[in-house]
Amino acid sequence: MAKHIVCFGDSNTHGYCAATNGRFDENERWTHLLQKKLGEEYLIIEEGLSGRTTCFDDPIHEGLRGLDYIYPCLMSHEPVDLLIIMLGTNDTKERFGSSAACIALGLRRLIIKAQATVDCWRDGRANILVVTPQNIGREYAGTEVAATMGRGCAEKSEGLAEEYRKIAEMMGCHYLDANQVISAAPNDIDYMHLTAEGHRQLAEALAVKVPECL
């Protein structure tokens, strides 16, 4: 049986393309590129949703709270060999009023629930890779998206790497900072979504990291 790798994230896992306001295709998204690199011994499962948060309930859009969906997500894909969590960009929105440290605590809640979903894990052993998303560029403040994202998002995103590293260590999870493996800047439209090159670079790094986690 192939190893089941669940990729739980937001629009940068779903593959949002700011240039088209659509979605990168299967030859561009990091999830599909990772599948191609790892081969048929792995099953890379896309679970990306634009706007998803770790644990914050969005007052504008329903169904975006990762904490509510992690259980059915994991159970629907059992047996799970590895869960990759790449969330936090949406948690920086001003309407949530949360610091980088508090966002990391939201990640911890999500990890606790995922680890407690014992029946989903192959052999009952939870196995999680935390990925800090690429930082939001400070230039976002001059774009249309700033009207809904609010103030201070870039600065909060810059603080996530260290906070996430500490949470991953505390919770016994693997860890990767996307900022250390993606040299391509975010797009120059909203400054918070990966470019095609960013997707490629992330896939390259995960193709090395994922086997190390198993």
C-alpha positions in Angstrom: 0.0 0.0 0.0 1.2 3.5 -0.8 2.2 5.8 2.0 -0.7 8.3 2.6 0.6 11.9 3.0 -2.2 14.4 3.9 -1.3 18.0 2.9 -3.5 20.2 5.2 -3.3 23.9 4.3 -4.8 27.0 2.9 -4.8 28.7 -0.5 -1.0 28.0 -0.9 -1.8 24.3 -0.7 -5.0 24.6 -2.8 -2.8 26.3 -5.4 -4.3 29.8 -5.7 -2.8 31.8 -8.6 -3.0 35.6 -8.0 -2.3 36.3 -11.7 -5.4 34.6 -12.9 -7.5 34.6 -9.7 -7.8 30.9 -10.4 -5.7 27.9 -9.6 -2.3 26.6 -10.7 -2.7 23.3 -12.7 -1.4 19.9 -11.8 1.9 20.6 -13.4 2.5 23.6 -11.2 1.1 22.9 -7.7 3.6 21.8 -5.1 1.4 18.8 -4.1 1.3 17.4 -7.6 5.0 18.1 -8.2 5.7 16.3 -4.9 3.7 13.3 -6.1 5.7 13.1 -9.3 9.0 13.3 -7.4 8.1 10.7 -4.8 6.4 8.3 -7.2 3.8 5.7 -6.9 4.9 4.4 -3.5 3.4 7.6 -2.1 -0.1 9.0 -2.3 -0.1 12.8 -1.9 -3.5 14.0 -0.8 -4.4 17.6 -1.3 -6.5 19.2 1.5 -6.0 22.9 0.8 -8.8 25.5 1.4 -8.5 29.2 0.7 -8.9 31.2 3.9 -8.4 28.3 6.3 -7.0 29.1 9.7 -5.6 26.9 12.5 -8.4 27.5 15.0 -9.9 30.9 14.5 -13.6 31.1 13.5 -13.9 33.6 10.6 -16.9 35.9 11.1 -17.2 36.5 7.4 -16.8 33.0 5.8 -17.9 29.7 7.2 -16.1 26.4 7.3 -12.5 27.8 7.5 -11.5 26.7 11.0 -9.0 24.0 10.6 -9.7 22.7 14.1 -13.3 21.8 13.0 -12.2 19.8 9.9 -9.1 18.0 10.9 -10.9 15.0 12.4 -13.1 14.1 9.4 -10.2 15.0 7.1 -7.8 12.5 8.7 -10.5 9.8 9.1 -11.5 10.0 5.5 -7.9 9.4 4.4 -6.9 6.7 6.9 -4.5 5.1 7.3 -2.4 8.2 7.4 1.4 8.0 7.4 2.2 11.7 7.6 0.2 14.9 8.0 1.7 18.0 6.6 0.3 21.2 8.2 1.1 24.5 6.5 -1.2 27.1 8.0 -0.9 30.5 9.6 -1.1 33.1 6.8 -4.8 33.7 7.3 -4.5 33.7 11.0 -2.5 37.0 10.7 -5.7 38.9 9.6 -6.4 41.9 11.7 -9.9 40.8 12.5 -8.5 37.9 14.5 -6.4 40.2 16.7 -3.8 37.6 17.2 0.0 37.7 17.6 2.5 35.3 16.2 2.7 33.6 19.6 -1.0 33.2 19.8 -1.2 31.9 16.2 1.3 29.3 17.3 -0.9 28.3 20.2 -3.7 27.8 17.7 -1.4 25.5 15.7 -0.7 23.6 19.0 -4.5 23.0 19.5 -4.7 21.7 15.9 -1.8 19.3 16.5 -3.3 18.1 19.7 -6.5 17.2 18.0 -4.7 15.6 15.1 -2.6 13.5 17.4 -5.7 12.4 19.4 -7.4 11.1 16.2 -5.8 7.8 17.0 -7.8 5.6 14.6 -6.6 7.5 11.5 -2.9 6.8 12.0 -1.2 3.7 10.5 -0.3 1.6 13.5 -1.8 4.3 15.8 1.3 6.4 15.6 0.8 10.1 15.0 3.3 11.6 12.6 3.1 15.3 11.7 5.3 17.7 9.8 4.8 21.4 10.6 5.7 23.8 7.7 5.9 27.5 8.4 4.4 29.2 5.3 6.4 31.8 3.3 6.2 35.2 4.9 3.8 37.8 3.6 5.7 40.5 1.8 5.3 43.9 3.4 4.3 45.3 0.1 0.9 43.7 0.6 -0.1 46.8 2.5 -0.3 48.8 -0.8 -2.6 46.3 -2.6 -6.3 45.8 -2.7 -6.1 42.7 -0.4 -4.9 44.9 2.5 -8.5 46.2 2.8 -9.7 42.8 4.1 -6.4 41.4 5.5 -5.9 44.5 7.7 -2.8 45.9 9.2 0.3 44.1 10.6 -0.1 40.8 8.7 3.5 40.8 7.3 5.1 41.5 10.6 3.1 38.8 12.3 3.9 36.3 9.6 7.6 37.0 10.0 7.3 35.9 13.6 5.8 32.6 12.9 8.9 30.6 12.1 10.4 30.8 15.5 7.1 30.3 17.3 6.2 27.3 15.1 9.7 25.8 15.6 9.1 25.8 19.3 5.6 24.3 19.1 6.9 21.6 16.7 9.7 20.7 19.2 7.3 20.7 22.1 4.7 18.5 20.4 7.2 16.0 18.9 6.6 17.0 15.3 8.9 17.3 12.4 9.6 20.9 11.2 10.4 22.8 8.0 10.5 26.6 7.5 9.4 27.3 3.9 11.3 30.6 4.1 14.5 28.6 4.2 13.8 26.6 1.1 11.9 29.0 -1.1 14.1 31.7 -2.6 11.4 32.9 -5.1 9.6 36.0 -3.7 5.8 35.8 -3.3 3.9 37.2 -6.4 3.9 40.9 -7.0 0.1 41.2 -7.0 -0.9 40.4 -3.4 2.6 39.5 -2.0 1.3 36.5 -0.1 0.8 33.7 -2.5 3.4 31.4 -3.9 4.5 31.8 -7.5 4.9 28.8 -9.8 8.6 28.9 -9.0 7.8 29.0 -5.3 5.6 25.9 -5.7 8.5 24.1 -7.5 11.0 25.0 -4.8 8.8 23.9 -2.0 8.1 20.5 -3.8 11.9 20.0 -4.2 12.5 20.6 -0.5 9.6 18.3 0.6 10.7 15.6 -1.7 13.8 15.4 0.5 12.0 16.0 3.8 9.0 13.7 3.6 11.0 10.4 3.3 13.1 11.6 6.3 9.8 11.8 8.3 8.8 8.2 7.6 
